[in-house]
Each structure stands twice: as C-alpha cells, then as structure tokens.
Amino acid sequence: MTRTSILRIRRLPARRSGVTILECVGSLVMLSVLLTLVAKMTLLVDRQSELRWQQRLASATLSNLMEHASARPWEQLSTETLAADLGERVDSLRLPSPELDVEVTEAPGEPAARQINLSLGWSPLAAAKPQQLSLRAFVYRTPEANE
C-alpha cells in the first residue's frame, strides 16, 4: 500500500449539505408554538376590543338617557315614569342582557331639587364579571314650575 492510499482510507467522509429530519421536526414544533401564541393573543385583543366597545356604548347611552330624563317637566320626574320611559330605550341596545336601574329622590334643602340616579348593567361575556356604569344628576325646579 502506498502512502496516498492510506490517507484516503483514514479520511472522514465529507458532510452532506442539507437539513436532517430532526431539524425539520424541531422547526415545525417551534413554528406551531409561535402560531398558537399569536392566535391566543389575537383572541385576547379581540375580547378586550369588544369589552371596550360595550363600555363606550353603555357610557354614551347612559349619558343620552340622563339628558332625556333631565329634560322632562318637573311633575314627570318620578322613579316610576322614568323607569317606564327609559326602560323601553334600553331594551333596544346591542348590549348583552342590559339592565337599567332608575332612582329619583328629593334633594334636601333649598332650592328644590331632585336627584336622578341611573345605573346601567350588562353581562359582557359568560366568564367575565358583570359590568355596571352609573350616572347621577340634579334637576332644579324652575320658577315657572313653582307657579
């Protein structure tokens, strides 16, 4: 045997270029974990967006209801009349299970005033706790209403 043939025998085989099956499986596992995390984050952001939209709708509705209630004549400012009138408006809301609580009380002291408390509650999601917004206003008796 010649010296060159011995060197050829001891030489390690050349590495093949490419990707092994183990590397492919590892890459697919990492990609699936990443896609799962992205999907969960997308669902979370969507839920938060829906909750924020419901809060904005409830806030605007409560403000509109209070404006409508405070524009009524002094004689019609009672819990019963406001609950009946405003309750119809709440039923048409796009909130899940909306509930409106109306309370009108006489404010002590002068000048004569009535306090209107409106509270709007709804259940945003099955697993989430119920949400509630409240608004309070005072309506003062005008001189025309005294006569």
The 8 nearest C-alpha neighbors of each residue, nearest first, counted from 0:
[[1, 4, 2, 5, 3, 6, 8, 7],
 [2, 0, 4, 3, 5, 6, 7, 8],
 [1, 3, 5, 4, 6, 0, 7, 8],
 [4, 2, 6, 5, 1, 7, 0, 8],
 [3, 5, 7, 6, 1, 2, 8, 0],
 [6, 4, 8, 2, 7, 3, 9, 1],
 [7, 5, 3, 9, 4, 8, 10, 2],
 [6, 8, 4, 10, 5, 9, 3, 11],
 [7, 9, 5, 6, 10, 4, 11, 3],
 [10, 8, 6, 7, 11, 5, 4, 12],
 [9, 11, 7, 8, 6, 12, 5, 13],
 [12, 10, 9, 13, 8, 7, 14, 6],
 [11, 13, 10, 14, 15, 9, 8, 7],
 [12, 14, 11, 15, 10, 16, 7, 9],
 [15, 13, 16, 12, 11, 17, 18, 10],
 [14, 16, 13, 17, 12, 18, 19, 11],
 [15, 17, 14, 18, 13, 19, 12, 20],
 [18, 16, 15, 19, 14, 20, 22, 23],
 [19, 17, 22, 20, 23, 16, 21, 15],
 [18, 20, 22, 21, 23, 17, 24, 16],
 [19, 21, 23, 22, 24, 18, 25, 26],
 [20, 22, 24, 19, 23, 25, 18, 26],
 [21, 23, 25, 19, 20, 24, 26, 18],
 [24, 22, 20, 26, 21, 25, 27, 19],
 [23, 25, 27, 21, 26, 22, 28, 20],
 [26, 24, 22, 28, 23, 27, 21, 29],
 [25, 27, 23, 29, 24, 28, 30, 22],
 [26, 28, 30, 24, 29, 25, 31, 23],
 [29, 27, 25, 31, 30, 26, 24, 32],
 [28, 30, 26, 32, 27, 31, 33, 25],
 [29, 31, 27, 33, 28, 32, 26, 34],
 [32, 30, 34, 28, 33, 29, 27, 35],
 [33, 31, 35, 29, 30, 34, 28, 36],
 [32, 34, 30, 36, 31, 35, 29, 37],
 [35, 33, 37, 31, 36, 32, 38, 30],
 [34, 36, 32, 38, 33, 37, 31, 39],
 [37, 35, 39, 33, 38, 34, 40, 32],
 [36, 38, 34, 40, 35, 39, 41, 33],
 [37, 39, 41, 35, 36, 40, 34, 42],
 [40, 38, 36, 42, 41, 37, 43, 35],
 [39, 41, 43, 37, 42, 38, 44, 36],
 [40, 42, 38, 44, 39, 43, 37, 45],
 [43, 41, 45, 39, 40, 44, 46, 38],
 [44, 42, 40, 46, 45, 41, 39, 47],
 [43, 45, 47, 41, 46, 42, 48, 40],
 [44, 46, 42, 48, 43, 47, 41, 49],
 [47, 45, 49, 43, 48, 44, 50, 42],
 [48, 46, 50, 44, 49, 45, 51, 43],
 [47, 49, 45, 51, 46, 50, 44, 52],
 [48, 50, 46, 52, 47, 51, 45, 53],
 [51, 49, 47, 53, 52, 48, 46, 54],
 [52, 50, 54, 48, 53, 49, 47, 55],
 [51, 53, 49, 55, 50, 54, 48, 56],
 [54, 52, 56, 50, 51, 55, 57, 49],
 [55, 53, 51, 57, 56, 52, 58, 50],
 [54, 56, 58, 52, 53, 57, 59, 51],
 [57, 55, 53, 59, 54, 58, 60, 52],
 [58, 56, 60, 54, 55, 59, 61, 53],
 [59, 57, 55, 61, 60, 56, 54, 62],
 [58, 60, 62, 56, 61, 57, 55, 63],
 [61, 59, 63, 57, 62, 58, 56, 64],
 [60, 62, 64, 58, 63, 59, 57, 65],
 [61, 63, 59, 65, 60, 64, 58, 66],
 [64, 62, 60, 66, 65, 61, 67, 59],
 [65, 63, 67, 61, 66, 62, 68, 60],
 [66, 64, 68, 62, 67, 63, 69, 61],
 [67, 65, 63, 69, 64, 68, 70, 62],
 [66, 68, 64, 70, 65, 69, 63, 71],
 [69, 67, 65, 70, 66, 71, 64, 81],
 [68, 70, 66, 71, 67, 65, 138, 136],
 [71, 69, 67, 68, 66, 72, 65, 138],
 [70, 72, 69, 68, 75, 73, 76, 67],
 [73, 71, 75, 74, 70, 76, 69, 144],
 [72, 74, 76, 75, 71, 140, 144, 141],
 [75, 73, 72, 76, 77, 71, 144, 140],
 [76, 74, 72, 73, 77, 71, 80, 81],
 [77, 75, 73, 74, 71, 72, 81, 78],
 [78, 76, 79, 80, 103, 75, 81, 74],
 [77, 79, 103, 102, 81, 80, 82, 101],
 [78, 80, 82, 77, 81, 83, 101, 102],
 [81, 79, 83, 82, 77, 78, 84, 75],
 [80, 82, 84, 78, 83, 79, 85, 77],
 [83, 81, 79, 85, 86, 80, 84, 101],
 [84, 82, 80, 86, 81, 85, 79, 87],
 [83, 85, 81, 86, 82, 87, 80, 88],
 [84, 86, 88, 82, 87, 81, 83, 89],
 [87, 85, 89, 83, 88, 82, 84, 90],
 [88, 86, 85, 90, 89, 84, 83, 91],
 [87, 89, 85, 86, 90, 91, 84, 92],
 [90, 88, 86, 92, 91, 87, 85, 97],
 [89, 91, 87, 88, 92, 86, 97, 98],
 [90, 92, 89, 88, 93, 87, 94, 97],
 [93, 91, 89, 94, 90, 88, 97, 95],
 [92, 94, 95, 91, 53, 56, 97, 90],
 [93, 95, 92, 97, 96, 53, 121, 123],
 [94, 96, 122, 97, 121, 123, 93, 124],
 [97, 95, 121, 122, 94, 98, 120, 123],
 [98, 96, 121, 120, 94, 95, 99, 89],
 [99, 97, 120, 119, 121, 96, 100, 89],
 [100, 98, 119, 118, 101, 120, 86, 97],
 [99, 101, 118, 117, 119, 98, 102, 82],
 [102, 100, 117, 82, 116, 78, 99, 118],
 [101, 103, 116, 78, 115, 104, 117, 100],
 [104, 102, 115, 78, 114, 77, 116, 113],
 [105, 103, 114, 113, 106, 102, 115, 77],
 [104, 106, 113, 114, 112, 107, 103, 111],
 [105, 107, 113, 112, 114, 104, 108, 111],
 [108, 106, 105, 109, 111, 112, 110, 113],
 [109, 107, 110, 106, 111, 112, 105, 113],
 [110, 108, 111, 107, 112, 106, 139, 140],
 [109, 111, 112, 108, 139, 140, 107, 106],
 [112, 110, 109, 140, 139, 108, 106, 113],
 [113, 111, 139, 106, 138, 140, 110, 105],
 [112, 114, 105, 106, 138, 104, 137, 115],
 [113, 115, 137, 104, 103, 136, 106, 105],
 [114, 116, 103, 136, 135, 102, 137, 113],
 [117, 115, 135, 102, 101, 134, 103, 114],
 [118, 116, 101, 134, 133, 100, 135, 115],
 [117, 119, 133, 100, 132, 99, 134, 120],
 [120, 118, 99, 132, 131, 98, 133, 100],
 [119, 121, 131, 98, 130, 97, 132, 99],
 [120, 122, 97, 96, 130, 129, 95, 123],
 [121, 123, 129, 95, 124, 96, 130, 128],
 [124, 122, 121, 95, 129, 127, 50, 130],
 [125, 123, 127, 126, 122, 128, 129, 95],
 [124, 126, 127, 123, 122, 128, 129, 95],
 [125, 127, 124, 128, 123, 122, 129, 46],
 [128, 126, 124, 125, 129, 123, 122, 130],
 [127, 129, 130, 126, 122, 123, 124, 125],
 [130, 128, 122, 121, 127, 123, 131, 120],
 [131, 129, 121, 120, 122, 128, 123, 132],
 [130, 132, 120, 119, 121, 129, 133, 118],
 [131, 133, 119, 118, 120, 134, 130, 58],
 [134, 132, 118, 117, 119, 131, 135, 116],
 [133, 135, 117, 116, 118, 136, 132, 61],
 [136, 134, 116, 115, 117, 133, 114, 137],
 [137, 135, 115, 114, 138, 116, 134, 65],
 [136, 138, 114, 113, 115, 112, 139, 135],
 [139, 137, 113, 112, 69, 114, 136, 140],
 [140, 138, 112, 111, 141, 137, 113, 110],
 [139, 141, 111, 112, 144, 73, 142, 138],
 [140, 142, 144, 143, 139, 145, 73, 111],
 [141, 143, 145, 144, 140, 146, 139, 111],
 [144, 142, 141, 145, 146, 140, 73, 72],
 [143, 145, 141, 142, 146, 140, 73, 72],
 [146, 144, 142, 143, 141, 140, 73, 111],
 [145, 144, 143, 142, 141, 140, 73, 74]]
